[in-house]
Amino acid sequence: MPMSDIEHVLNTFESSGPGMAAALAGAYVAKRVFGPSLDSVGARLKEISDARLANFSRITAKADALRPDVDIYPHVRVTKRVLNDATFYDDNVQQTYVAGMLAGSRNDDGSDDRPVFYLSLIDGLTAAHLTIFHGLYCAAEEALQEHGMDGGMNFSLVAVDADDLNEQLAVLNPEDRNDAPSALFALAHVGLIDQVQTWVEPPAGLAFRPTRIGAILFDWAYGFDDEDFVKFLDRGQRPDIGLPTLHFRSLRFAPGTNPEPQRPEMQA
């Protein structure tokens, strides 16, 4: 009887040597997380490098830790994206976001392909850009926990000092280079932030307005299984995804929904 693709994959895992075995943490995890969705595309794992297999393993392990349920699996389009694109991600933040989408979209019939759009979004960003995105939305989440949204469902404009942001980004990823100016343009271009402002007079800083699509992407990192972006406002719901919790000391807000807001001033 011919060997199935998933059997090929498991054999690849098991024959990769002790170093790879440690990184993969057991072939059963891949089988449990991906289930039959791996049958359609899994043969490609035989052809990829050990480094990509290790990345695949880390993503799979993170997804399994978030949602270790059995008999649920992702849509084959999600599996394909993970294998074709995400196996090139060796950055912890990138792997965490992919794992959240993988975990959150698994269901009993493999019918949930919503992460495909968000996987495409992050594939167009650099690792540094996604790290900065996560830092900005941690700041926005912390601010909005106290101040909420203006106009009912509109996010407030959030401002933070550059030094404060850089310190927190270093906590998130000490090895990342600061690419904030480029990141702001990229994130705004794809709709993940809006109304970006920067200034250099002391204290240098920036302001931005979170967007609904950005809030949904941020929530997907935590494995949420729907697109209720209001969950963005409830930090208490968030599971541990292995990324540090960031705390900012310089958060402030612009009033209302002015389409051309002035530089926000520190609130008393």
Backbone hydrogen bonds in HBPLUS format (Angstrom, degrees):
<---DONOR---> <-ACCEPTOR-->    atom                        ^
c    i                          cat <-CA-CA->   ^        H-A-AA   ^      H-
h    n   atom  resd res      DA  || num        DHA   H-A  angle D-A-AA Bond
n    s   type  num  typ     dist DA aas  dist angle  dist       angle   num
A0007-GLU N   A0004-SER O   3.10 MM   3  5.16 120.5  2.47  95.6 110.4     1
A0008-HIS N   A0004-SER O   3.00 MM   4  6.39 152.1  2.08 149.0 157.2     2
A0009-VAL N   A0005-ASP O   2.91 MM   4  6.28 155.5  1.97 150.6 157.4     3
A0010-LEU N   A0006-ILE O   2.89 MM   4  6.15 164.2  1.91 149.4 153.0     4
A0011-ASN N   A0007-GLU O   2.87 MM   4  6.02 158.3  1.92 147.8 154.0     5
A0012-THR N   A0008-HIS O   2.84 MM   4  6.10 149.7  1.94 146.0 155.0     6
A0013-PHE N   A0009-VAL O   2.90 MM   4  6.28 157.8  1.95 152.9 158.4     7
A0014-GLU N   A0010-LEU O   2.89 MM   4  6.12 166.7  1.91 151.6 155.0     8
A0015-SER N   A0011-ASN O   2.93 MM   4  5.98 134.4  2.14 143.7 154.1     9
A0016-SER N   A0013-PHE O   3.27 MM   3  5.45 165.1  2.29 112.5 113.5    10
A0021-ALA N   A0017-GLY O   2.87 MM   4  6.02 152.7  1.94 150.6 159.8    11
A0022-ALA N   A0018-PRO O   2.97 MM   4  6.13 150.1  2.06 144.5 150.3    12
A0023-ALA N   A0019-GLY O   3.22 MM   4  6.54 155.4  2.29 140.9 147.2    13
A0024-LEU N   A0020-MET O   2.80 MM   4  6.00 158.3  1.85 156.6 162.5    14
A0025-ALA N   A0021-ALA O   3.00 MM   4  6.00 135.0  2.21 139.2 149.5    15
A0029-VAL N   A0026-GLY O   3.29 MM   3  6.00 153.3  2.37 115.0 120.2    16
A0031-LYS N   A0027-ALA O   3.25 MM   4  6.61 162.4  2.29 152.2 157.2    17
A0032-ARG N   A0028-TYR O   2.84 MM   4  6.02 153.7  1.90 147.2 154.4    18
A0033-VAL N   A0029-VAL O   2.85 MM   4  6.03 165.1  1.88 156.5 160.2    19
A0034-PHE N   A0030-ALA O   2.94 MM   4  5.85 169.8  1.95 151.2 154.5    20
A0035-GLY N   A0031-LYS O   2.93 MM   4  5.15 141.5  2.08 123.7 135.3    21
A0037-SER N   A0034-PHE O   3.17 MM   3  5.71 136.2  2.37 146.6 142.6    22
A0038-LEU N   A0035-GLY O   3.23 MM   3  6.14 165.8  2.25 123.8 127.1    23
A0039-ASP N   A0036-PRO O   3.01 MM   3  5.32 146.9  2.12 107.1 116.6    24
A0042-GLY N   A0038-LEU O   2.59 MM   4  4.78 140.3  1.74 155.5 158.5    25
A0044-ARG N   A0041-VAL O   3.28 MM   3  6.23 161.0  2.32 125.2 128.7    26
A0045-LEU N   A0042-GLY O   2.96 MM   3  5.70 159.3  2.00 121.9 127.5    27
A0046-LYS N   A0043-ALA O   3.05 MM   3  5.77 155.5  2.11 118.0 124.1    28
A0047-GLU N   A0044-ARG O   2.91 MM   3  5.37 153.2  1.98 112.6 121.0    29
A0048-ILE N   A0045-LEU O   3.46 MM   3  5.38 162.0  2.49  99.9 104.6    30
A0053-LEU N   A0049-SER O   2.99 MM   4  6.31 153.0  2.06 147.2 155.6    31
A0054-ALA N   A0050-ASP O   2.88 MM   4  6.12 150.5  1.96 146.4 154.1    32
A0055-ASN N   A0051-ALA O   3.02 MM   4  6.35 153.4  2.09 143.5 150.5    33
A0056-PHE N   A0052-ARG O   2.87 MM   4  6.08 161.6  1.90 149.3 154.5    34
A0057-SER N   A0053-LEU O   2.89 MM   4  6.11 151.2  1.97 144.0 151.9    35
A0058-ARG N   A0054-ALA O   2.99 MM   4  6.30 156.1  2.05 148.6 154.1    36
A0059-ILE N   A0055-ASN O   3.01 MM   4  6.29 164.4  2.04 155.5 159.2    37
A0060-THR N   A0056-PHE O   2.94 MM   4  6.10 163.2  1.97 148.4 153.6    38
A0061-ALA N   A0057-SER O   2.83 MM   4  6.02 160.7  1.87 151.4 156.5    39
A0062-LYS N   A0058-ARG O   2.99 MM   4  6.17 158.6  2.04 147.2 152.6    40
A0063-ALA N   A0059-ILE O   2.96 MM   4  6.21 162.2  1.99 152.6 157.5    41
A0064-ASP N   A0060-THR O   2.88 MM   4  6.07 156.1  1.94 149.2 156.2    42
A0065-ALA N   A0061-ALA O   2.94 MM   4  6.13 148.6  2.04 143.7 151.9    43
A0066-LEU N   A0062-LYS O   3.08 MM   4  6.36 148.5  2.19 145.6 153.5    44
A0067-ARG N   A0063-ALA O   3.02 MM   4  6.24 151.4  2.11 146.3 154.1    45
A0073-TYR N   A0107-ASN O   2.87 MM  34  5.43 157.6  1.92 143.7 140.4    46
A0107-ASN N   A0073-TYR O   3.11 MM  34  5.43 160.6  2.15 132.6 126.9    47
A0078-VAL N   A0075-HIS O   2.94 MM   3  5.29 127.8  2.22 106.7 120.2    48
A0079-THR N   A0075-HIS O   3.05 MM   4  6.47 160.5  2.09 153.9 159.6    49
A0080-LYS N   A0076-VAL O   2.86 MM   4  6.03 156.6  1.91 145.7 152.3    50
A0081-ARG N   A0077-ARG O   3.08 MM   4  6.27 155.8  2.14 138.3 144.1    51
A0082-VAL N   A0078-VAL O   2.95 MM   4  6.24 160.3  1.99 153.6 159.1    52
A0083-LEU N   A0079-THR O   2.95 MM   4  6.21 164.2  1.98 154.3 158.0    53
A0084-ASN N   A0080-LYS O   2.80 MM   4  5.88 166.1  1.82 155.0 159.5    54
A0085-ASP N   A0081-ARG O   2.86 MM   4  5.53 160.0  1.89 143.2 149.2    55
A0086-ALA N   A0081-ARG O   3.29 MM   5  6.71 158.6  2.34 142.5 148.7    56
A0087-THR N   A0082-VAL O   3.06 MM   5  6.30 120.4  2.43 160.4 173.5    57
A0088-PHE N   A0085-ASP O   3.01 MM   3  5.86 164.0  2.04 123.0 128.1    58
A0089-TYR N   A0086-ALA O   2.94 MM   3  5.18 161.9  1.98 110.6 116.6    59
A0095-GLN N   A0091-ASP O   2.98 MM   4  6.22 168.1  2.00 156.8 160.4    60
A0096-THR N   A0092-ASN O   2.92 MM   4  6.05 148.4  2.02 142.8 151.6    61
A0097-TYR N   A0093-VAL O   3.04 MM   4  6.33 156.9  2.09 153.5 158.2    62
A0098-VAL N   A0094-GLN O   3.07 MM   4  6.36 167.6  2.09 157.4 160.4    63
A0099-ALA N   A0095-GLN O   2.93 MM   4  6.05 159.9  1.97 145.5 151.6    64
A0100-GLY N   A0096-THR O   3.00 MM   4  6.19 150.9  2.08 143.6 151.0    65
A0101-MET N   A0097-TYR O   3.11 MM   4  6.43 159.3  2.16 150.7 155.3    66
A0102-LEU N   A0098-VAL O   2.90 MM   4  6.13 158.8  1.95 152.6 159.2    67
A0103-ALA N   A0099-ALA O   2.82 MM   4  5.97 164.5  1.84 151.0 155.1    68
A0104-GLY N   A0100-GLY O   2.87 MM   4  5.91 167.1  1.89 148.5 152.8    69
A0105-SER N   A0101-MET O   3.11 MM   4  6.01 140.0  2.28 139.8 147.6    70
A0116-VAL N   A0113-ASP O   3.11 MM   3  5.82 160.4  2.15 122.2 127.8    71
A0119-LEU N   A0115-PRO O   2.71 MM   4  5.85 157.5  1.76 165.6 172.5    72
A0120-SER N   A0116-VAL O   3.03 MM   4  6.21 148.6  2.13 142.4 150.3    73
A0121-LEU N   A0117-PHE O   3.06 MM   4  6.42 146.1  2.18 138.7 148.3    74
A0122-ILE N   A0118-TYR O   3.06 MM   4  6.38 167.2  2.07 153.7 153.9    75
A0123-ASP N   A0119-LEU O   3.01 MM   4  6.07 141.3  2.16 139.0 149.9    76
A0124-GLY N   A0121-LEU O   3.08 MM   3  5.47 145.3  2.21 105.6 115.4    77
A0125-LEU N   A0122-ILE O   3.10 MM   3  5.07 162.1  2.13 102.9 108.1    78
A0130-LEU N   A0126-THR O   3.06 MM   4  6.40 159.0  2.11 152.1 156.7    79
A0131-THR N   A0127-ALA O   3.01 MM   4  6.24 153.4  2.08 146.3 153.9    80
A0132-ILE N   A0128-ALA O   2.98 MM   4  6.22 158.3  2.02 149.0 154.3    81
A0133-PHE N   A0129-HIS O   2.83 MM   4  6.09 155.6  1.89 147.5 155.2    82
A0134-HIS N   A0130-LEU O   2.92 MM   4  6.15 161.7  1.95 148.2 152.2    83
A0135-GLY N   A0131-THR O   2.95 MM   4  6.25 156.8  2.00 146.2 152.9    84
A0136-LEU N   A0132-ILE O   2.84 MM   4  6.07 162.5  1.87 155.7 159.8    85
A0137-TYR N   A0133-PHE O   2.97 MM   4  6.21 161.3  2.00 154.6 159.4    86
A0138-CYS N   A0134-HIS O   2.88 MM   4  6.07 140.4  2.04 144.6 155.6    87
A0139-ALA N   A0135-GLY O   3.03 MM   4  6.31 154.0  2.10 145.0 151.7    88
A0140-ALA N   A0136-LEU O   2.85 MM   4  6.18 157.2  1.90 146.2 153.1    89
A0141-GLU N   A0137-TYR O   2.83 MM   4  5.81 158.4  1.87 137.0 143.5    90
A0142-GLU N   A0138-CYS O   2.96 MM   4  6.12 162.9  1.99 145.5 150.1    91
A0143-ALA N   A0139-ALA O   2.94 MM   4  6.15 160.4  1.98 150.9 156.5    92
A0144-LEU N   A0140-ALA O   2.80 MM   4  5.92 168.1  1.81 155.1 158.7    93
A0145-GLN N   A0141-GLU O   2.94 MM   4  6.01 131.5  2.18 142.6 154.0    94
A0146-GLU N   A0143-ALA O   3.13 MM   3  5.74 140.1  2.30 110.7 119.2    95
A0147-HIS N   A0143-ALA O   3.06 MM   4  6.27 161.3  2.10 147.1 153.1    96
A0148-GLY N   A0144-LEU O   2.80 MM   4  4.39 146.4  1.91 114.2 120.7    97
A0150-ASP N   A0154-ASN O   2.78 MM   4  5.32 125.0  2.08 162.0 170.0    98
A0154-ASN N   A0150-ASP O   3.08 MM   4  5.32 138.7  2.26 153.2 164.1    99
A0254-ALA N   A0157-LEU O   3.30 MM  97  5.42 148.8  2.40 132.4 139.3   100
A0158-VAL N   A0208-PHE O   2.78 MM  50  5.47 162.4  1.81 164.1 158.8   101
A0208-PHE N   A0158-VAL O   2.84 MM  50  5.47 152.8  1.91 151.5 159.5   102
A0159-ALA N   A0252-ARG O   2.91 MM  93  5.24 155.3  1.98 152.0 150.5   103
A0252-ARG N   A0159-ALA O   3.14 MM  93  5.24 141.7  2.30 139.2 143.5   104
A0160-VAL N   A0206-LEU O   2.97 MM  46  5.82 156.1  2.02 165.2 173.0   105
A0206-LEU N   A0160-VAL O   3.10 MM  46  5.82 159.1  2.14 159.1 164.0   106
A0165-LEU N   A0161-ASP O   3.00 MM   4  6.29 164.3  2.02 155.3 159.5   107
A0162-ALA N   A0204-ALA O   2.77 MM  42  5.55 171.4  1.78 128.7 131.6   108
A0166-ASN N   A0162-ALA O   2.86 MM   4  6.06 165.8  1.88 154.8 158.8   109
A0167-GLU N   A0163-ASP O   2.96 MM   4  6.13 154.9  2.02 146.4 152.8   110
A0168-GLN N   A0164-ASP O   3.14 MM   4  6.43 158.0  2.19 149.0 154.3   111
A0169-LEU N   A0165-LEU O   2.88 MM   4  6.14 154.0  1.95 153.4 161.5   112
A0170-ALA N   A0166-ASN O   3.01 MM   4  6.19 145.8  2.13 142.3 150.8   113
A0171-VAL N   A0167-GLU O   3.21 MM   4  6.57 138.9  2.39 136.1 146.6   114
A0171-VAL N   A0168-GLN O   3.12 MM   3  4.99 123.9  2.45  91.1 105.4   115
A0172-LEU N   A0168-GLN O   2.99 MM   4  6.31 153.1  2.07 145.2 152.6   116
A0173-ASN N   A0169-LEU O   2.85 MM   4  6.07 158.5  1.90 150.2 155.4   117
A0176-ASP N   A0173-ASN O   3.13 MM   3  5.59 162.2  2.17 117.5 122.9   118
A0183-ALA N   A0179-ASP O   2.90 MM   4  6.03 158.1  1.95 155.0 162.1   119
A0184-LEU N   A0180-ALA O   2.89 MM   4  6.04 158.7  1.94 162.9 165.2   120
A0186-ALA N   A0182-SER O   3.06 MM   4  6.31 165.6  2.08 152.6 156.9   121
A0187-LEU N   A0183-ALA O   2.77 MM   4  5.87 172.1  1.78 162.0 163.9   122
A0188-ALA N   A0184-LEU O   3.03 MM   4  6.01 155.6  2.09 141.3 148.2   123
A0189-HIS N   A0185-PHE O   2.90 MM   4  6.01 152.1  1.98 144.9 153.2   124
A0190-VAL N   A0186-ALA O   3.21 MM   4  6.49 150.3  2.30 148.9 154.4   125
A0192-LEU N   A0187-LEU O   2.84 MM   5  5.13 144.9  1.96 167.3 161.4   126
A0191-GLY N   A0188-ALA O   3.13 MM   3  5.06 160.9  2.17 102.8 108.0   127
A0194-ASP N   A0209-ARG O   2.87 MM  15  4.94 139.1  2.04 140.5 151.9   128
A0209-ARG N   A0194-ASP O   2.72 MM  15  4.94 161.5  1.75 150.8 151.3   129
A0197-GLN N   A0207-ALA O   2.88 MM  10  5.05 157.1  1.94 145.4 146.5   130
A0207-ALA N   A0197-GLN O   2.82 MM  10  5.05 155.7  1.88 142.0 145.0   131
A0199-TRP N   A0205-GLY O   3.13 MM   6  5.69 152.9  2.21 153.2 150.3   132
A0205-GLY N   A0199-TRP O   3.17 MM   6  5.69 156.2  2.23 140.8 146.4   133
A0215-ALA N   A0211-THR O   2.92 MM   4  6.20 156.1  1.98 149.1 155.4   134
A0216-ILE N   A0212-ARG O   2.95 MM   4  6.21 153.8  2.02 147.7 154.6   135
A0217-LEU N   A0213-ILE O   3.02 MM   4  6.24 160.5  2.05 145.4 150.2   136
A0218-PHE N   A0214-GLY O   2.94 MM   4  6.16 162.6  1.97 150.3 155.2   137
A0219-ASP N   A0215-ALA O   2.93 MM   4  6.15 154.9  2.00 143.7 150.7   138
A0220-TRP N   A0216-ILE O   2.88 MM   4  6.16 149.6  1.97 149.4 158.0   139
A0221-ALA N   A0218-PHE O   3.25 MM   3  5.50 133.6  2.48  99.9 111.1   140
A0222-TYR N   A0219-ASP O   2.91 MM   3  5.45 147.8  2.02 113.2 122.5   141
A0223-GLY N   A0220-TRP O   2.90 MM   3  5.05 165.3  1.93 113.9 116.4   142
A0231-LYS N   A0228-ASP O   3.03 MM   3  6.05 169.4  2.04 129.4 132.2   143
A0232-PHE N   A0229-PHE O   2.91 MM   3  5.48 156.6  1.96 113.7 121.1   144
A0233-LEU N   A0230-VAL O   2.93 MM   3  5.65 160.9  1.97 119.6 124.6   145
A0234-ASP N   A0231-LYS O   2.98 MM   3  5.36 170.2  1.98 119.1 121.7   146
A0237-GLN N   A0234-ASP O   3.14 MM   3  5.86 162.8  2.17 119.0 123.3   147
A0238-ARG N   A0235-ARG O   3.10 MM   3  5.56 162.8  2.13 116.8 122.1   148
